Amino acid sequence: MQQTQPTIAYDYTPSTLDVEKLLRTGDFLGCLQCGMCAGSCPLGYAMNYTPRKIILNTRAGNLNKILVDPSVWLCISCYTCSSRCPKKIELTDLLWPALRDRALQEGFQPPTELQDAFEKIYKYGNSLGGSPRKRMDWAAGLDFPIANLAKDPHPVDVLWIVECFPSYYPRNQIVAREFARMLNILEIDWGVLGHKEKCLGDCDRLYGEEGLFETLVENNIELLHDYQFNTILVIDPHAFRALNRFYPLFGATFPAEHYATFLAKRLGPLQPFLKKPIPAKVTYHDNCCIGRRCQCYEPPRQLLQAISGIELVEMERNRDNALCCGGGGGGMWLDGHITKHGGHRLSDERVKQAAASGADILAVSCPYELSRFEDSIKVAGLESRLKVRDLIELLAESMDIQEGGKS
């Protein structure tokens, strides 16, 4: 169901996203050159051109020097620079996409891994290159039918857009099945789009592939208008971000929720099913999209505190000050580029912070974080001390409907 489009300060559409014009208008003229963005960026030390220097050098006519520099592809869209900017300049959502869009227009290609992801999205509608015919493979083994609206269109209360990693990546497929069981137990009237679903495209936009993003948005808007629903539900916070922030700029506003807020609002009916205690110290990683960008800090913690036996502990860096996992804005495909040019994997640093909190479990609410943090735990040699669990997995274990192993 489409709602009234909100007023938005900037026009992000590809036809108007010009980095030089951008820096001569709006809030960018008020840049103080204070360096807060450079000092706040977790990879700023590896950048030859931080946002401050990009603004300064572009105004001085040195844009071409920036476009050929590896710095163009080092930002992982954590939003820290934007949130701390004293002038509240939209560095993450405007400056970096505009810069990358110009780089692509001038023929400067992104790192190979990112190009590969873009090509897969263009060809298959998902970043993993899975066939659309296999979009529903995640549901194999469930002992109840799923309302596949692609085959049987009918009105539903909740349209769950499963998104790419939960649909295709084995580790995330477990989470998707457990969430499906949870929705059924809560008697939610829900359905999915099956093979018709395609990536919503947030990371493509933030990494400058404006043409691809526009194509995805137009296709998805047309598709969504074919179905009747009250709310869109997503597991992926990047998908929520796309629907919440960018789709209205193309004339379509859909009511959307990330599962953390969706379940937190339903703690009343959910609580009686949380019968099994989980005796563990748990720390929660605030992901950038629903955390720093949307200030959603308490709902995930409310869900954890509803589980008997869990002792919630905080990492030193939490909430607004949380360290990014490094996977957003295309970062999932840029670890090689980042380390090659003097940076480091932020997920490696974050798991050490989680271990230092004394936690047994690092809880997450983003599909990217499961694989990133599990790999980083192995790299850091923390396998015997720390495990990674999605919030859904912990809730499912307490409800005794889990399949991914005990915490």
Secondary structure as GFF3:
##gff-version 3
##sequence-region A 1 407
A	DSSP	three_ten_helix	14	16	.	.	.	ID=ss1
A	DSSP	alpha_helix	19	22	.	.	.	ID=ss2
A	DSSP	three_ten_helix	26	30	.	.	.	ID=ss3
A	DSSP	alpha_helix	36	40	.	.	.	ID=ss4
A	DSSP	three_ten_helix	44	46	.	.	.	ID=ss5
A	DSSP	alpha_helix	51	59	.	.	.	ID=ss6
A	DSSP	alpha_helix	63	67	.	.	.	ID=ss7
A	DSSP	three_ten_helix	70	73	.	.	.	ID=ss8
A	DSSP	alpha_helix	80	84	.	.	.	ID=ss9
A	DSSP	pi_helix	91	95	.	.	.	ID=ss10
A	DSSP	alpha_helix	96	105	.	.	.	ID=ss11
A	DSSP	alpha_helix	112	124	.	.	.	ID=ss12
A	DSSP	three_ten_helix	132	134	.	.	.	ID=ss13
A	DSSP	three_ten_helix	137	139	.	.	.	ID=ss14
A	DSSP	beta_strand	158	161	.	.	.	ID=ss15
A	DSSP	alpha_helix	164	168	.	.	.	ID=ss16
A	DSSP	alpha_helix	170	185	.	.	.	ID=ss17
A	DSSP	beta_strand	190	191	.	.	.	ID=ss18
A	DSSP	three_ten_helix	194	196	.	.	.	ID=ss19
A	DSSP	alpha_helix	202	206	.	.	.	ID=ss20
A	DSSP	alpha_helix	210	224	.	.	.	ID=ss21
A	DSSP	beta_strand	231	234	.	.	.	ID=ss22
A	DSSP	alpha_helix	237	241	.	.	.	ID=ss23
A	DSSP	pi_helix	242	246	.	.	.	ID=ss24
A	DSSP	three_ten_helix	247	250	.	.	.	ID=ss25
A	DSSP	beta_strand	256	258	.	.	.	ID=ss26
A	DSSP	alpha_helix	259	264	.	.	.	ID=ss27
A	DSSP	alpha_helix	267	270	.	.	.	ID=ss28
A	DSSP	three_ten_helix	271	273	.	.	.	ID=ss29
A	DSSP	beta_strand	280	284	.	.	.	ID=ss30
A	DSSP	alpha_helix	298	305	.	.	.	ID=ss31
A	DSSP	beta_strand	310	312	.	.	.	ID=ss32
A	DSSP	three_ten_helix	319	321	.	.	.	ID=ss33
A	DSSP	three_ten_helix	328	333	.	.	.	ID=ss34
A	DSSP	alpha_helix	335	340	.	.	.	ID=ss35
A	DSSP	alpha_helix	346	356	.	.	.	ID=ss36
A	DSSP	beta_strand	361	364	.	.	.	ID=ss37
A	DSSP	alpha_helix	367	380	.	.	.	ID=ss38
A	DSSP	beta_strand	387	390	.	.	.	ID=ss39
A	DSSP	alpha_helix	391	399	.	.	.	ID=ss40
###
